[in-house]
Amino acid sequence: MDIESLRKEIDQVDKEILSLFAKRMKISKQIAKIKQKSGEKIISTKREEDILSKLKKLSVKKGLNFTFISSVFNLILKESRDIQKKEIS
């Protein structure tokens, strides 16, 4: 395999990551509406801890650097919270 083929694969993976990110944010908006109706707070520390704990186990299984994965997902979780706040206000 040559470098251009590999770069095309990376481009495809990047598109998939963006599509999944958009899907996650759309779901976050739906969750915001449910939280608003039920009076639940936007921030759920327990839920976020559970997510990061699961990701840590998956990261180890896949041989990924959890420090990096944690940084990425902390940004994703922050964006989800921000989107939910905007959705409710």
mmCIF file as gemmi writes it, N, C-alpha and C atoms, coordinates in Angstrom:
data_model
loop_
_atom_site.group_PDB
_atom_site.id
_atom_site.type_symbol
_atom_site.label_atom_id
_atom_site.label_alt_id
_atom_site.label_comp_id
_atom_site.label_asym_id
_atom_site.label_entity_id
_atom_site.label_seq_id
_atom_site.pdbx_PDB_ins_code
_atom_site.Cartn_x
_atom_site.Cartn_y
_atom_site.Cartn_z
_atom_site.occupancy
_atom_site.B_iso_or_equiv
_atom_site.pdbx_formal_charge
_atom_site.auth_seq_id
_atom_site.auth_asym_id
_atom_site.pdbx_PDB_model_num
ATOM 1 N N . MET Axp A 1 ? 0.838 -1.181 0 1 0 ? 1 A 1
ATOM 2 C CA . MET Axp A 1 ? 0 0 0 1 0 ? 1 A 1
ATOM 3 C C . MET Axp A 1 ? 0.885 1.247 0 1 0 ? 1 A 1
ATOM 4 N N . ASP Axp A 2 ? 0.504 2.235 -0.789 1 0 ? 2 A 1
ATOM 5 C CA . ASP Axp A 2 ? 1.299 3.459 -0.846 1 0 ? 2 A 1
ATOM 6 C C . ASP Axp A 2 ? 0.711 4.537 0.068 1 0 ? 2 A 1
ATOM 7 N N . ILE Axp A 3 ? 1.472 5.611 0.235 1 0 ? 3 A 1
ATOM 8 C CA . ILE Axp A 3 ? 1.081 6.678 1.159 1 0 ? 3 A 1
ATOM 9 C C . ILE Axp A 3 ? -0.229 7.347 0.753 1 0 ? 3 A 1
ATOM 10 N N . GLU Axp A 4 ? -0.465 7.505 -0.525 1 0 ? 4 A 1
ATOM 11 C CA . GLU Axp A 4 ? -1.702 8.152 -0.974 1 0 ? 4 A 1
ATOM 12 C C . GLU Axp A 4 ? -2.925 7.3 -0.641 1 0 ? 4 A 1
ATOM 13 N N . SER Axp A 5 ? -2.812 6.014 -0.792 1 0 ? 5 A 1
ATOM 14 C CA . SER Axp A 5 ? -3.919 5.113 -0.432 1 0 ? 5 A 1
ATOM 15 C C . SER Axp A 5 ? -4.21 5.195 1.062 1 0 ? 5 A 1
ATOM 16 N N . LEU Axp A 6 ? -3.151 5.216 1.835 1 0 ? 6 A 1
ATOM 17 C CA . LEU Axp A 6 ? -3.323 5.317 3.288 1 0 ? 6 A 1
ATOM 18 C C . LEU Axp A 6 ? -3.929 6.667 3.68 1 0 ? 6 A 1
ATOM 19 N N . ARG Axp A 7 ? -3.525 7.717 3.005 1 0 ? 7 A 1
ATOM 20 C CA . ARG Axp A 7 ? -4.105 9.036 3.291 1 0 ? 7 A 1
ATOM 21 C C . ARG Axp A 7 ? -5.587 9.081 2.93 1 0 ? 7 A 1
ATOM 22 N N . LYS Axp A 8 ? -5.963 8.411 1.866 1 0 ? 8 A 1
ATOM 23 C CA . LYS Axp A 8 ? -7.383 8.332 1.5 1 0 ? 8 A 1
ATOM 24 C C . LYS Axp A 8 ? -8.162 7.579 2.571 1 0 ? 8 A 1
ATOM 25 N N . GLU Axp A 9 ? -7.551 6.541 3.126 1 0 ? 9 A 1
ATOM 26 C CA . GLU Axp A 9 ? -8.197 5.808 4.225 1 0 ? 9 A 1
ATOM 27 C C . GLU Axp A 9 ? -8.388 6.71 5.437 1 0 ? 9 A 1
ATOM 28 N N . ILE Axp A 10 ? -7.354 7.49 5.758 1 0 ? 10 A 1
ATOM 29 C CA . ILE Axp A 10 ? -7.458 8.432 6.883 1 0 ? 10 A 1
ATOM 30 C C . ILE Axp A 10 ? -8.556 9.455 6.619 1 0 ? 10 A 1
ATOM 31 N N . ASP Axp A 11 ? -8.631 9.958 5.394 1 0 ? 11 A 1
ATOM 32 C CA . ASP Axp A 11 ? -9.689 10.915 5.042 1 0 ? 11 A 1
ATOM 33 C C . ASP Axp A 11 ? -11.065 10.305 5.272 1 0 ? 11 A 1
ATOM 34 N N . GLN Axp A 12 ? -11.221 9.046 4.904 1 0 ? 12 A 1
ATOM 35 C CA . GLN Axp A 12 ? -12.503 8.359 5.095 1 0 ? 12 A 1
ATOM 36 C C . GLN Axp A 12 ? -12.816 8.184 6.581 1 0 ? 12 A 1
ATOM 37 N N . VAL Axp A 13 ? -11.828 7.806 7.346 1 0 ? 13 A 1
ATOM 38 C CA . VAL Axp A 13 ? -12.011 7.66 8.793 1 0 ? 13 A 1
ATOM 39 C C . VAL Axp A 13 ? -12.39 9.008 9.412 1 0 ? 13 A 1
ATOM 40 N N . ASP Axp A 14 ? -11.729 10.08 8.976 1 0 ? 14 A 1
ATOM 41 C CA . ASP Axp A 14 ? -12.056 11.418 9.485 1 0 ? 14 A 1
ATOM 42 C C . ASP Axp A 14 ? -13.513 11.783 9.198 1 0 ? 14 A 1
ATOM 43 N N . LYS Axp A 15 ? -13.992 11.449 8.006 1 0 ? 15 A 1
ATOM 44 C CA . LYS Axp A 15 ? -15.4 11.716 7.663 1 0 ? 15 A 1
ATOM 45 C C . LYS Axp A 15 ? -16.329 10.928 8.574 1 0 ? 15 A 1
ATOM 46 N N . GLU Axp A 16 ? -15.961 9.678 8.846 1 0 ? 16 A 1
ATOM 47 C CA . GLU Axp A 16 ? -16.787 8.844 9.727 1 0 ? 16 A 1
ATOM 48 C C . GLU Axp A 16 ? -16.801 9.405 11.143 1 0 ? 16 A 1
ATOM 49 N N . ILE Axp A 17 ? -15.652 9.855 11.618 1 0 ? 17 A 1
ATOM 50 C CA . ILE Axp A 17 ? -15.576 10.452 12.956 1 0 ? 17 A 1
ATOM 51 C C . ILE Axp A 17 ? -16.483 11.68 13.032 1 0 ? 17 A 1
ATOM 52 N N . LEU Axp A 18 ? -16.444 12.532 12.02 1 0 ? 18 A 1
ATOM 53 C CA . LEU Axp A 18 ? -17.294 13.735 12.012 1 0 ? 18 A 1
ATOM 54 C C . LEU Axp A 18 ? -18.777 13.37 11.964 1 0 ? 18 A 1
ATOM 55 N N . SER Axp A 19 ? -19.116 12.362 11.182 1 0 ? 19 A 1
ATOM 56 C CA . SER Axp A 19 ? -20.511 11.923 11.122 1 0 ? 19 A 1
ATOM 57 C C . SER Axp A 19 ? -20.976 11.402 12.476 1 0 ? 19 A 1
ATOM 58 N N . LEU Axp A 20 ? -20.129 10.638 13.139 1 0 ? 20 A 1
ATOM 59 C CA . LEU Axp A 20 ? -20.478 10.118 14.463 1 0 ? 20 A 1
ATOM 60 C C . LEU Axp A 20 ? -20.553 11.238 15.494 1 0 ? 20 A 1
ATOM 61 N N . PHE Axp A 21 ? -19.679 12.214 15.373 1 0 ? 21 A 1
ATOM 62 C CA . PHE Axp A 21 ? -19.721 13.354 16.28 1 0 ? 21 A 1
ATOM 63 C C . PHE Axp A 21 ? -21.024 14.129 16.101 1 0 ? 21 A 1
ATOM 64 N N . ALA Axp A 22 ? -21.416 14.359 14.853 1 0 ? 22 A 1
ATOM 65 C CA . ALA Axp A 22 ? -22.679 15.061 14.574 1 0 ? 22 A 1
ATOM 66 C C . ALA Axp A 22 ? -23.864 14.271 15.135 1 0 ? 22 A 1
ATOM 67 N N . LYS Axp A 23 ? -23.821 12.958 14.992 1 0 ? 23 A 1
ATOM 68 C CA . LYS Axp A 23 ? -24.893 12.101 15.525 1 0 ? 23 A 1
ATOM 69 C C . LYS Axp A 23 ? -24.954 12.216 17.047 1 0 ? 23 A 1
ATOM 70 N N . ARG Axp A 24 ? -23.786 12.224 17.692 1 0 ? 24 A 1
ATOM 71 C CA . ARG Axp A 24 ? -23.746 12.324 19.154 1 0 ? 24 A 1
ATOM 72 C C . ARG Axp A 24 ? -24.325 13.652 19.628 1 0 ? 24 A 1
ATOM 73 N N . MET Axp A 25 ? -24.017 14.741 18.926 1 0 ? 25 A 1
ATOM 74 C CA . MET Axp A 25 ? -24.528 16.054 19.312 1 0 ? 25 A 1
ATOM 75 C C . MET Axp A 25 ? -26.041 16.14 19.096 1 0 ? 25 A 1
ATOM 76 N N . LYS Axp A 26 ? -26.528 15.502 18.04 1 0 ? 26 A 1
ATOM 77 C CA . LYS Axp A 26 ? -27.97 15.464 17.796 1 0 ? 26 A 1
ATOM 78 C C . LYS Axp A 26 ? -28.68 14.734 18.943 1 0 ? 26 A 1
ATOM 79 N N . ILE Axp A 27 ? -28.104 13.644 19.381 1 0 ? 27 A 1
ATOM 80 C CA . ILE Axp A 27 ? -28.666 12.886 20.509 1 0 ? 27 A 1
ATOM 81 C C . ILE Axp A 27 ? -28.609 13.731 21.78 1 0 ? 27 A 1
ATOM 82 N N . SER Axp A 28 ? -27.527 14.495 21.957 1 0 ? 28 A 1
ATOM 83 C CA . SER Axp A 28 ? -27.41 15.37 23.129 1 0 ? 28 A 1
ATOM 84 C C . SER Axp A 28 ? -28.541 16.385 23.182 1 0 ? 28 A 1
ATOM 85 N N . LYS Axp A 29 ? -28.923 16.906 22.019 1 0 ? 29 A 1
ATOM 86 C CA . LYS Axp A 29 ? -30.049 17.849 21.967 1 0 ? 29 A 1
ATOM 87 C C . LYS Axp A 29 ? -31.345 17.165 22.404 1 0 ? 29 A 1
ATOM 88 N N . GLN Axp A 30 ? -31.534 15.929 21.971 1 0 ? 30 A 1
ATOM 89 C CA . GLN Axp A 30 ? -32.736 15.184 22.358 1 0 ? 30 A 1
ATOM 90 C C . GLN Axp A 30 ? -32.748 14.932 23.865 1 0 ? 30 A 1
ATOM 91 N N . ILE Axp A 31 ? -31.581 14.626 24.407 1 0 ? 31 A 1
ATOM 92 C CA . ILE Axp A 31 ? -31.471 14.4 25.845 1 0 ? 31 A 1
ATOM 93 C C . ILE Axp A 31 ? -31.786 15.687 26.609 1 0 ? 31 A 1
ATOM 94 N N . ALA Axp A 32 ? -31.347 16.82 26.079 1 0 ? 32 A 1
ATOM 95 C CA . ALA Axp A 32 ? -31.623 18.108 26.726 1 0 ? 32 A 1
ATOM 96 C C . ALA Axp A 32 ? -33.118 18.331 26.874 1 0 ? 32 A 1
ATOM 97 N N . LYS Axp A 33 ? -33.874 18.001 25.833 1 0 ? 33 A 1
ATOM 98 C CA . LYS Axp A 33 ? -35.334 18.188 25.891 1 0 ? 33 A 1
ATOM 99 C C . LYS Axp A 33 ? -35.948 17.308 26.971 1 0 ? 33 A 1
ATOM 100 N N . ILE Axp A 34 ? -35.448 16.09 27.082 1 0 ? 34 A 1
ATOM 101 C CA . ILE Axp A 34 ? -35.965 15.174 28.106 1 0 ? 34 A 1
ATOM 102 C C . ILE Axp A 34 ? -35.591 15.686 29.495 1 0 ? 34 A 1
ATOM 103 N N . LYS Axp A 35 ? -34.356 16.143 29.651 1 0 ? 35 A 1
ATOM 104 C CA . LYS Axp A 35 ? -33.915 16.68 30.945 1 0 ? 35 A 1
ATOM 105 C C . LYS Axp A 35 ? -34.745 17.9 31.332 1 0 ? 35 A 1
ATOM 106 N N . GLN Axp A 36 ? -35.059 18.737 30.357 1 0 ? 36 A 1
ATOM 107 C CA . GLN Axp A 36 ? -35.851 19.928 30.637 1 0 ? 36 A 1
ATOM 108 C C . GLN Axp A 36 ? -37.236 19.549 31.152 1 0 ? 36 A 1
ATOM 109 N N . LYS Axp A 37 ? -37.856 18.584 30.499 1 0 ? 37 A 1
ATOM 110 C CA . LYS Axp A 37 ? -39.196 18.153 30.915 1 0 ? 37 A 1
ATOM 111 C C . LYS Axp A 37 ? -39.196 17.52 32.301 1 0 ? 37 A 1
ATOM 112 N N . SER Axp A 38 ? -38.124 16.767 32.603 1 0 ? 38 A 1
ATOM 113 C CA . SER Axp A 38 ? -38.071 16.064 33.879 1 0 ? 38 A 1
ATOM 114 C C . SER Axp A 38 ? -37.46 16.896 34.997 1 0 ? 38 A 1
ATOM 115 N N . GLY Axp A 39 ? -36.886 18.056 34.633 1 0 ? 39 A 1
ATOM 116 C CA . GLY Axp A 39 ? -36.257 18.911 35.632 1 0 ? 39 A 1
ATOM 117 C C . GLY Axp A 39 ? -34.865 18.437 36.031 1 0 ? 39 A 1
ATOM 118 N N . GLU Axp A 40 ? -34.322 17.503 35.272 1 0 ? 40 A 1
ATOM 119 C CA . GLU Axp A 40 ? -32.983 16.987 35.567 1 0 ? 40 A 1
ATOM 120 C C . GLU Axp A 40 ? -31.922 18.03 35.197 1 0 ? 40 A 1
ATOM 121 N N . LYS Axp A 41 ? -30.837 18.055 35.957 1 0 ? 41 A 1
ATOM 122 C CA . LYS Axp A 41 ? -29.736 18.975 35.68 1 0 ? 41 A 1
ATOM 123 C C . LYS Axp A 41 ? -29.014 18.567 34.4 1 0 ? 41 A 1
ATOM 124 N N . ILE Axp A 42 ? -28.413 19.561 33.743 1 0 ? 42 A 1
ATOM 125 C CA . ILE Axp A 42 ? -27.633 19.302 32.531 1 0 ? 42 A 1
ATOM 126 C C . ILE Axp A 42 ? -26.408 18.455 32.866 1 0 ? 42 A 1
ATOM 127 N N . ILE Axp A 43 ? -25.681 18.852 33.9 1 0 ? 43 A 1
ATOM 128 C CA . ILE Axp A 43 ? -24.454 18.138 34.253 1 0 ? 43 A 1
ATOM 129 C C . ILE Axp A 43 ? -24.79 16.926 35.106 1 0 ? 43 A 1
ATOM 130 N N . SER Axp A 44 ? -24.325 15.769 34.625 1 0 ? 44 A 1
ATOM 131 C CA . SER Axp A 44 ? -24.477 14.527 35.373 1 0 ? 44 A 1
ATOM 132 C C . SER Axp A 44 ? -23.079 13.953 35.594 1 0 ? 44 A 1
ATOM 133 N N . THR Axp A 45 ? -22.478 14.344 36.707 1 0 ? 45 A 1
ATOM 134 C CA . THR Axp A 45 ? -21.11 13.924 37.009 1 0 ? 45 A 1
ATOM 135 C C . THR Axp A 45 ? -20.985 12.41 37.017 1 0 ? 45 A 1
ATOM 136 N N . LYS Axp A 46 ? -21.963 11.739 37.592 1 0 ? 46 A 1
ATOM 137 C CA . LYS Axp A 46 ? -21.932 10.267 37.66 1 0 ? 46 A 1
ATOM 138 C C . LYS Axp A 46 ? -21.92 9.673 36.258 1 0 ? 46 A 1
ATOM 139 N N . ARG Axp A 47 ? -22.763 10.165 35.387 1 0 ? 47 A 1
ATOM 140 C CA . ARG Axp A 47 ? -22.827 9.665 34.01 1 0 ? 47 A 1
ATOM 141 C C . ARG Axp A 47 ? -21.493 9.88 33.298 1 0 ? 47 A 1
ATOM 142 N N . GLU Axp A 48 ? -20.909 11.058 33.458 1 0 ? 48 A 1
ATOM 143 C CA . GLU Axp A 48 ? -19.637 11.346 32.808 1 0 ? 48 A 1
ATOM 144 C C . GLU Axp A 48 ? -18.521 10.455 33.356 1 0 ? 48 A 1
ATOM 145 N N . GLU Axp A 49 ? -18.54 10.211 34.663 1 0 ? 49 A 1
ATOM 146 C CA . GLU Axp A 49 ? -17.553 9.299 35.257 1 0 ? 49 A 1
ATOM 147 C C . GLU Axp A 49 ? -17.717 7.896 34.695 1 0 ? 49 A 1
ATOM 148 N N . ASP Axp A 50 ? -18.962 7.448 34.533 1 0 ? 50 A 1
ATOM 149 C CA . ASP Axp A 50 ? -19.232 6.125 33.97 1 0 ? 50 A 1
ATOM 150 C C . ASP Axp A 50 ? -18.727 6.022 32.527 1 0 ? 50 A 1
ATOM 151 N N . ILE Axp A 51 ? -18.971 7.071 31.746 1 0 ? 51 A 1
ATOM 152 C CA . ILE Axp A 51 ? -18.517 7.09 30.352 1 0 ? 51 A 1
ATOM 153 C C . ILE Axp A 51 ? -16.993 6.96 30.298 1 0 ? 51 A 1
ATOM 154 N N . LEU Axp A 52 ? -16.302 7.782 31.091 1 0 ? 52 A 1
ATOM 155 C CA . LEU Axp A 52 ? -14.835 7.759 31.073 1 0 ? 52 A 1
ATOM 156 C C . LEU Axp A 52 ? -14.283 6.432 31.591 1 0 ? 52 A 1
ATOM 157 N N . SER Axp A 53 ? -14.959 5.838 32.55 1 0 ? 53 A 1
ATOM 158 C CA . SER Axp A 53 ? -14.528 4.531 33.064 1 0 ? 53 A 1
ATOM 159 C C . SER Axp A 53 ? -14.635 3.454 31.981 1 0 ? 53 A 1
ATOM 160 N N . LYS Axp A 54 ? -15.754 3.454 31.264 1 0 ? 54 A 1
ATOM 161 C CA . LYS Axp A 54 ? -15.925 2.495 30.162 1 0 ? 54 A 1
ATOM 162 C C . LYS Axp A 54 ? -14.891 2.728 29.072 1 0 ? 54 A 1
ATOM 163 N N . LEU Axp A 55 ? -14.646 3.999 28.764 1 0 ? 55 A 1
ATOM 164 C CA . LEU Axp A 55 ? -13.668 4.333 27.731 1 0 ? 55 A 1
ATOM 165 C C . LEU Axp A 55 ? -12.256 3.923 28.138 1 0 ? 55 A 1
ATOM 166 N N . LYS Axp A 56 ? -11.97 4.018 29.417 1 0 ? 56 A 1
ATOM 167 C CA . LYS Axp A 56 ? -10.646 3.598 29.888 1 0 ? 56 A 1
ATOM 168 C C . LYS Axp A 56 ? -10.446 2.113 29.62 1 0 ? 56 A 1
ATOM 169 N N . LYS Axp A 57 ? -11.448 1.303 29.956 1 0 ? 57 A 1
ATOM 170 C CA . LYS Axp A 57 ? -11.357 -0.143 29.72 1 0 ? 57 A 1
ATOM 171 C C . LYS Axp A 57 ? -11.211 -0.442 28.234 1 0 ? 57 A 1
ATOM 172 N N . LEU Axp A 58 ? -12.01 0.236 27.405 1 0 ? 58 A 1
ATOM 173 C CA . LEU Axp A 58 ? -11.926 0.02 25.957 1 0 ? 58 A 1
ATOM 174 C C . LEU Axp A 58 ? -10.577 0.472 25.399 1 0 ? 58 A 1
ATOM 175 N N . SER Axp A 59 ? -10.077 1.583 25.909 1 0 ? 59 A 1
ATOM 176 C CA . SER Axp A 59 ? -8.785 2.094 25.453 1 0 ? 59 A 1
ATOM 177 C C . SER Axp A 59 ? -7.67 1.092 25.732 1 0 ? 59 A 1
ATOM 178 N N . VAL Axp A 60 ? -7.686 0.531 26.931 1 0 ? 60 A 1
ATOM 179 C CA . VAL Axp A 60 ? -6.671 -0.452 27.308 1 0 ? 60 A 1
ATOM 180 C C . VAL Axp A 60 ? -6.765 -1.665 26.385 1 0 ? 60 A 1
ATOM 181 N N . LYS Axp A 61 ? -7.997 -2.146 26.151 1 0 ? 61 A 1
ATOM 182 C CA . LYS Axp A 61 ? -8.197 -3.303 25.268 1 0 ? 61 A 1
ATOM 183 C C . LYS Axp A 61 ? -7.647 -3.048 23.869 1 0 ? 61 A 1
ATOM 184 N N . LYS Axp A 62 ? -7.816 -1.82 23.39 1 0 ? 62 A 1
ATOM 185 C CA . LYS Axp A 62 ? -7.41 -1.48 22.028 1 0 ? 62 A 1
ATOM 186 C C . LYS Axp A 62 ? -5.979 -0.951 21.948 1 0 ? 62 A 1
ATOM 187 N N . GLY Axp A 63 ? -5.298 -0.887 23.082 1 0 ? 63 A 1
ATOM 188 C CA . GLY Axp A 63 ? -3.923 -0.423 23.104 1 0 ? 63 A 1
ATOM 189 C C . GLY Axp A 63 ? -3.767 1.068 22.851 1 0 ? 63 A 1
ATOM 190 N N . LEU Axp A 64 ? -4.791 1.832 23.233 1 0 ? 64 A 1
ATOM 191 C CA . LEU Axp A 64 ? -4.761 3.28 23.028 1 0 ? 64 A 1
ATOM 192 C C . LEU Axp A 64 ? -4.321 3.994 24.295 1 0 ? 64 A 1
ATOM 193 N N . ASN Axp A 65 ? -3.778 5.175 24.131 1 0 ? 65 A 1
ATOM 194 C CA . ASN Axp A 65 ? -3.332 6.008 25.234 1 0 ? 65 A 1
ATOM 195 C C . ASN Axp A 65 ? -4.561 6.652 25.888 1 0 ? 65 A 1
ATOM 196 N N . PHE Axp A 66 ? -4.907 6.21 27.095 1 0 ? 66 A 1
ATOM 197 C CA . PHE Axp A 66 ? -6.119 6.724 27.734 1 0 ? 66 A 1
ATOM 198 C C . PHE Axp A 66 ? -6.006 8.202 28.085 1 0 ? 66 A 1
ATOM 199 N N . THR Axp A 67 ? -4.822 8.691 28.372 1 0 ? 67 A 1
ATOM 200 C CA . THR Axp A 67 ? -4.67 10.118 28.665 1 0 ? 67 A 1
ATOM 201 C C . THR Axp A 67 ? -5.16 10.938 27.478 1 0 ? 67 A 1
ATOM 202 N N . PHE Axp A 68 ? -4.778 10.517 26.285 1 0 ? 68 A 1
ATOM 203 C CA . PHE Axp A 68 ? -5.224 11.199 25.064 1 0 ? 68 A 1
ATOM 204 C C . PHE Axp A 68 ? -6.732 11.028 24.879 1 0 ? 68 A 1
ATOM 205 N N . ILE Axp A 69 ? -7.227 9.803 24.994 1 0 ? 69 A 1
ATOM 206 C CA . ILE Axp A 69 ? -8.655 9.514 24.815 1 0 ? 69 A 1
ATOM 207 C C . ILE Axp A 69 ? -9.474 10.318 25.821 1 0 ? 69 A 1
ATOM 208 N N . SER Axp A 70 ? -9.007 10.367 27.042 1 0 ? 70 A 1
ATOM 209 C CA . SER Axp A 70 ? -9.698 11.126 28.09 1 0 ? 70 A 1
ATOM 210 C C . SER Axp A 70 ? -9.775 12.612 27.73 1 0 ? 70 A 1
ATOM 211 N N . SER Axp A 71 ? -8.689 13.157 27.22 1 0 ? 71 A 1
ATOM 212 C CA . SER Axp A 71 ? -8.682 14.567 26.809 1 0 ? 71 A 1
ATOM 213 C C . SER Axp A 71 ? -9.705 14.827 25.714 1 0 ? 71 A 1
ATOM 214 N N . VAL Axp A 72 ? -9.726 13.952 24.725 1 0 ? 72 A 1
ATOM 215 C CA . VAL Axp A 72 ? -10.672 14.102 23.612 1 0 ? 72 A 1
ATOM 216 C C . VAL Axp A 72 ? -12.102 14.016 24.13 1 0 ? 72 A 1
ATOM 217 N N . PHE Axp A 73 ? -12.376 13.012 24.949 1 0 ? 73 A 1
ATOM 218 C CA . PHE Axp A 73 ? -13.753 12.831 25.41 1 0 ? 73 A 1
ATOM 219 C C . PHE Axp A 73 ? -14.181 13.874 26.425 1 0 ? 73 A 1
ATOM 220 N N . ASN Axp A 74 ? -13.259 14.428 27.169 1 0 ? 74 A 1
ATOM 221 C CA . ASN Axp A 74 ? -13.63 15.54 28.049 1 0 ? 74 A 1
ATOM 222 C C . ASN Axp A 74 ? -14.082 16.733 27.227 1 0 ? 74 A 1
ATOM 223 N N . LEU Axp A 75 ? -13.443 16.965 26.085 1 0 ? 75 A 1
ATOM 224 C CA . LEU Axp A 75 ? -13.893 18.027 25.18 1 0 ? 75 A 1
ATOM 225 C C . LEU Axp A 75 ? -15.268 17.697 24.583 1 0 ? 75 A 1
ATOM 226 N N . ILE Axp A 76 ? -15.464 16.457 24.207 1 0 ? 76 A 1
ATOM 227 C CA . ILE Axp A 76 ? -16.752 16.028 23.652 1 0 ? 76 A 1
ATOM 228 C C . ILE Axp A 76 ? -17.851 16.193 24.7 1 0 ? 76 A 1
ATOM 229 N N . LEU Axp A 77 ? -17.571 15.781 25.92 1 0 ? 77 A 1
ATOM 230 C CA . LEU Axp A 77 ? -18.565 15.91 26.988 1 0 ? 77 A 1
ATOM 231 C C . LEU Axp A 77 ? -18.881 17.377 27.266 1 0 ? 77 A 1
ATOM 232 N N . LYS Axp A 78 ? -17.866 18.22 27.238 1 0 ? 78 A 1
ATOM 233 C CA . LYS Axp A 78 ? -18.099 19.659 27.439 1 0 ? 78 A 1
ATOM 234 C C . LYS Axp A 78 ? -18.985 20.213 26.327 1 0 ? 78 A 1
ATOM 235 N N . GLU Axp A 79 ? -18.705 19.832 25.104 1 0 ? 79 A 1
ATOM 236 C CA . GLU Axp A 79 ? -19.52 20.299 23.979 1 0 ? 79 A 1
ATOM 237 C C . GLU Axp A 79 ? -20.964 19.807 24.12 1 0 ? 79 A 1
ATOM 238 N N . SER Axp A 80 ? -21.135 18.578 24.562 1 0 ? 80 A 1
ATOM 239 C CA . SER Axp A 80 ? -22.487 18.041 24.782 1 0 ? 80 A 1
ATOM 240 C C . SER Axp A 80 ? -23.233 18.86 25.825 1 0 ? 80 A 1
ATOM 241 N N . ARG Axp A 81 ? -22.543 19.187 26.919 1 0 ? 81 A 1
ATOM 242 C CA . ARG Axp A 81 ? -23.166 20.016 27.966 1 0 ? 81 A 1
ATOM 243 C C . ARG Axp A 81 ? -23.536 21.39 27.414 1 0 ? 81 A 1
ATOM 244 N N . ASP Axp A 82 ? -22.612 21.978 26.66 1 0 ? 82 A 1
ATOM 245 C CA . ASP Axp A 82 ? -22.866 23.312 26.09 1 0 ? 82 A 1
ATOM 246 C C . ASP Axp A 82 ? -24.062 23.284 25.14 1 0 ? 82 A 1
ATOM 247 N N . ILE Axp A 83 ? -24.143 22.264 24.329 1 0 ? 83 A 1
ATOM 248 C CA . ILE Axp A 83 ? -25.273 22.121 23.401 1 0 ? 83 A 1
ATOM 249 C C . ILE Axp A 83 ? -26.578 21.955 24.168 1 0 ? 83 A 1
ATOM 250 N N . GLN Axp A 84 ? -26.534 21.165 25.233 1 0 ? 84 A 1
ATOM 251 C CA . GLN Axp A 84 ? -27.742 20.972 26.036 1 0 ? 84 A 1
ATOM 252 C C . GLN Axp A 84 ? -28.178 22.264 26.702 1 0 ? 84 A 1
ATOM 253 N N . LYS Axp A 85 ? -27.216 23.036 27.194 1 0 ? 85 A 1
ATOM 254 C CA . LYS Axp A 85 ? -27.553 24.321 27.809 1 0 ? 85 A 1
ATOM 255 C C . LYS Axp A 85 ? -28.215 25.255 26.811 1 0 ? 85 A 1
ATOM 256 N N . LYS Axp A 86 ? -27.676 25.298 25.587 1 0 ? 86 A 1
ATOM 257 C CA . LYS Axp A 86 ? -28.254 26.146 24.545 1 0 ? 86 A 1
ATOM 258 C C . LYS Axp A 86 ? -29.655 25.649 24.164 1 0 ? 86 A 1
ATOM 259 N N . GLU Axp A 87 ? -29.824 24.358 24.114 1 0 ? 87 A 1
ATOM 260 C CA . GLU Axp A 87 ? -31.099 23.765 23.723 1 0 ? 87 A 1
ATOM 261 C C . GLU Axp A 87 ? -32.197 24.112 24.736 1 0 ? 87 A 1
ATOM 262 N N . ILE Axp A 88 ? -31.831 24.159 25.991 1 0 ? 88 A 1
ATOM 263 C CA . ILE Axp A 88 ? -32.814 24.424 27.043 1 0 ? 88 A 1
ATOM 264 C C . ILE Axp A 88 ? -33.114 25.919 27.166 1 0 ? 88 A 1
ATOM 265 N N . SER Axp A 89 ? -32.104 26.751 26.936 1 0 ? 89 A 1
ATOM 266 C CA . SER Axp A 89 ? -32.338 28.2 27.134 1 0 ? 89 A 1
ATOM 267 C C . SER Axp A 89 ? -33.023 28.857 25.978 1 0 ? 89 A 1
